[in-house]
Amino acid sequence: MLKWAAQLSFLFGFIGLAAVVIPQVADNLAGQNLTFGWDWLKGRLGFLIGEGIDTDPDTGGRTILVGAVNTLRVTISGIIAATILGTLIGVARLSRNWIVNRMANLYVETIRNIPLLLWIFLFGALFAVFSIIDPVIEGSIGPGKKFITFTRKGIGLSWIQPWGGFYQWMIWVAIGGVVAYYAHKRLFRIKEETGRTTHPNLAAAGIVLAAAVIGWFAHPVWGWLGHVFEFLGDVIGNIPTIGLQLALAALSLLAGYWWINRFLDERRTPAGLAKLTDDDWFRMITAGLAAVIAAAFFIFVSAVSNSALSTGDDFFNKWLAPKFDATTTVIDLPISEIEPRLLSEVPGDKRVGETLAEIGRAESVAPKKLVDGLTTGVVVELDNALRRGNLGPSGVAERLEIIKSRADNPLRWSRAEVVQSGNFLDISPNYGIKITRGFFAIWIAVTLYTASFIAEVVRAGILAVSKGQSEAASSLGLSRAQALRYIVLPQAFRVIFPPLGNQYLNLFKNTSLGIAVAFPEIVAVGVTTSNQTGQTVPVILVWMGFYLGGSLIISSIVNFYNRRLQLVER
């Protein structure tokens, strides 16, 4: 009875605290002429973003999405690089070579004992060295395409870029990957059962390579998927909001019922249902209440369902469908004829001309069929830029030339292009890859910093493996490298994985320090958004939800592999 009283007291106390705090927050916001709402997600915020998938987003929701993608760019690439580097440094710390051992020790002790923010400032300052390349300096480089180049705006590198048929080609690669997985599994089982040499890894790699080669030439066969995605987008766009509200509410109730039913099944014995403890009852009651509250939220708050439908429509129609759009029936109107007809500004603040959509109607074709490779989503983007004056006819014509050159190959080797921007040099975003000062500083800093901690985790994991394992490997004639690869590291990973997940979480959350070097990750973008709209509390809630969701996903992935590595006991 006392346990139930404590549980209920805490629950009602929490509800009472929320009932006091929420109205107080609302009164404080009203006293400062601020409102709490989510309308800013749909409206245009009116500021540009330095880099990302969209530098001039149309809505607040897309603005936050750009910041989130920038954060994930640093996180995913940083985790991969930090894991590789940290593993190498951790192994080097146990090396018998004195120089290698001391250098690895110096790296770890230096990097991890200086605050991360100072490293970010240092690498940001080092980037300023590249600003000496300037057209006003005699002998400096000029505009043109380069394999690698440095300017005050960033580093330009030659790179393999996704091109016109990339997404269709990736379907072939994915099919090859699935076939390779099952082929590898079968060949490995044959090897285990018969002892024959089946080369499962080589066979799997060959299957993926063969699929990639076939897809390079056969990727246009998947162009019809564009129409499927357009159909799905139209279906989602026509779903009434109340329909999705009821569906989400039903799913919430169904999830609660499924959890409770599964919970009871785990406690059933051949003799019947085991006796439930007070904690068991409280868990089921909490799950049921959570399901009911979630269902009520979806029913009475229509904004969530409305935003989900709008996002789903945009995802299929404006993003996914154009990636698979077939271009076999284009009229391929010469770009030199399109440019003079485009909307442009004339003296007297007047705008004359046509948009791409209007030119398409005049030619009696869909605007996406004007030029080979042009898609519906790009037409909308270019027409919006024309109307806002962000692009002139010559700029649109240049984009059309680039789009036309993308219509065939899935991938393209692209050299960095240096262009004149006022009195300075800049790197074109259309060629090669551009590494900005902010990305350079935050990526290098969090990668090196996290790698220093991963190195210690790896070192401790290796030392946790019994010394007898190494001695047994040596007695079998295995070299030190072979023993490390086949004997020690596979066992050490069972110890390494749990703390390794913590380092991944730290790296993910440390990316928020990118605001110190003006890198537009989700926190920096959110700060600007809150300053523009005054919606500080909603923006903070978005941050909390993003980092909570990302952390849970990383933890789930690490825990999944950790369970796979556990020893199975009888």
C-alpha positions, 0 to 999 in steps of 0.5 A: 500500500505504501508503494502505491501511495508513493507512486501516485503521490509522485504522479499527481505531484508531477501533474500539479507542478505542470499545471502551475508551471505551464500557465506561468510560462504562458503569462510570462510570454504574454507579458513580453508580447510573445506567443507560443505556437508553431506557425513559424514552421510554415512561413518564410523566415527571411534569412539565408543559411551559409551552407547545407541542402538549402541555403534559402529555405522557403519555410521555417520547418525546412530551415530547421531541417537544414540545420539538422542535416548539417548536424548529422553530416558532422555526426555521421562522418565524425563517428566513422573517422573518430572510430577508425582513428581512435582504434589505431591510436589505442592499438598504437598505445600498446605498441612495443615500438617506443616512438609509436607508443610515445607519440600515441600517448602524447596525442591522447594526453594532449588532445583530451586535456584541452577543452574542446571549445579551444580546439574548435577556436584553434582550427577555426583560426588556422583556417584563416591561413587560407585567406592569403590567396586573393586576386589582389595579391600578385601571383595568386591563383585565378578563377578556373577549375582546380584539383584542390584549392584554398580561398578565404571562403573554404577549401575546394576539392575534386570529388565524385558527385551524385549525378542524374541517374544516381538514385536509379543506379542505387536501386541496382546497388541495393539489389546487389547488396541484398543478393550479396548478403544471402550469398555470403551467408550461404557460402559461409555456412557451406565453409563452416559445414564442409571446410571447403574454401568458398571465399564468401567475402570475395563473392559478395563484393563481386556480386555488388560490383556486378550489380553496380556495373549493370546498373550503370547502363540499365538505371533508366529502367527505374524512371517509372518510379517517379510516377509512383512517388507522385501518385503516393504524394497526391494520395497523402496530400488528399487525405483529410486531416481528421482521417490521419488524426483518427489513424494516429489515435488508433495506432496509439491505443493499439501500441498501448494494447500491444505492449500490455499484451506482450508484457502479460505474455512474458509472465505467463507460465504453463500453469497460467498467468504468474502473480503480478507485483505492484510494479507490474500493475503500475507499468501496465497502468502507465502504458495504458494512460500514455496510450490514451494521452497520446490518442487524445493529443492526436485527436485534439491537436490537428497541427501535428497531423496537418504538418505530417500530411504536408511534409509527406506530400512535399517529400514524395512530390517535391523531393523523391519523385523528381529524383526518379523522373523520366526524361525520355520525352523532353523537347530539349528546347535550346537554353539559348532560346529559353534565357531571353524569355525568362523573368527579369528586372528592367529599369523602373522596378518592373519585371518582365518575361516568363517563368519556366512554368509559363514557358512550358505552358506556351510550348504545350509541354510540362515545364520539366520537359523543356530541358533534358534532366529538368524536374518538377521540383527544380522548376519550382525552385528556379521559378521562386528564385526568379520571382524573388530576384535571387537569380537572373536569366543568366543564372537560371541558364547556367543552372539549366546547363548544369542540369542538362549535363546531369541527365545521363551518368549516375556519378561524375568526377567533378573538379573544384571551380574557383569563381570571382565573387566581388573582390575575393575568390569563392568556390562554386557549390556546383562543382567538386566539394566545398569545405567551409571554415565552420565545417572544417573547425567543428569536424576536425575538433570533435573527431580528434577530441572524441578519437582520444577518448575512443583510443583509451576505450580500445586500449582498456578493452584490449588489456581486458582480454586475458594474456593467455589468449595472446600467448595461445595465439603465439604458440599457434604461430600467429604473428602479433598483428594476426593475433590482434585481428583474429583473437584479441580484438573480437573479444575486446569489442565485447568490452569496448562497445558499451563505453564506445556508445557513450563517446558517440553520444558525446560527439553527437551533442558536442556538435552544438559547439559549432555555433562558436565558429558560425557553422549552421548546425541545428542550434545555430539555426535555431538561435537565428530562428528564435531571434526572427520569430520570438518563438524561443520555447518552441525552438528549444523544444525542437532542440530537445526532441532532436537531440533526444531522438538522435541519442536514442537512435545511436544508443539503440544501434550500439545496444543492438550490436552489443547484444550480437556480440554477447556470449550465448550461454547454455 
